[in-house]
Amino acid sequence: MKLLALDTATELCSAALYIDGDCRVREDARPRGSGELILGMVAELLAEAALSAGQLDAIAFGRGPGGFTGVRLAVAVAQGLGFAVGLPLLPVSDLRALARRALMQPGAPPRVLVCQDARMAQVYWACYEGGSAPGIARELQPEALDFPAAVYLPTRWRGLPVCGAGSGFEAYPAALRGLPGPALAPIFGQLRPHAREIAELAAIDGLASAVAPELAQPVYLRDEVAALPSRN
């Protein structure tokens, strides 16, 4: 399978070209300016592999949650490329991609709490398990947007080792390290979602999870919560 993957949901802008298990990457961390970087990264990767976009099987992208501008950018670039060359798109959760990064770290247990700083004193979070293949990152606790004090671990993890990953642990260390249940260790607070893991997860999921470019949607969580009907 030949996939192009991109992610701009955080300050780490990245692109990856996945060809039958081999993955070449480009990345750059900066607070702003991902729009100026991502297309250049894509062009470099394709030129290095002597491929055109039309020779790919699909385009994978980080669909969020993450920063509004960054998530919109990833969707827009993926849609533009998909429309241009007639390729399907493979949306991948940024939290799941981050979970895969954490689970593949040396010494990491097969359970991870992912917490990404969502600003406004909140975090995007979810829980994942590795199982027999650690990097698959099976979602156990669904993605949510909460204040750090509302984050919790699944009861089935009681007494088991759990690691933590994401910028939420850097932004709210006291609240997240003091969660009830097993102590989180190690903490990979420096990790961010990356196009490499997005490409690898897209390859694992396969083309059955692909969507047409016009159907690709970002996942913000904050907007979705705000849009819930009131209960009267």
FENRA-V707537 format. One line per field, one symbol per residue. phi: phi as a letter, one per 30 degrees, with the letter a starting at -180 (. if undefined). A space follows every 50 residues. Layout:
phi: ???
This chain:
phi: .cbcbbbbdbdccbbbccbhjcbcbbaacadbjdddcddddeddddddch bcedddcabcbdcjdldeddddddddddddddddcicdcbdbdddddddd eddddeidddbbccbcdcihibbdbacbbcidbeddhddccdeacbdedc dbcddddeicdbcbajdddddbdddddcddjdddadccdddbebdedddd dddddiddcdbdedcdbdccidddddddddcc
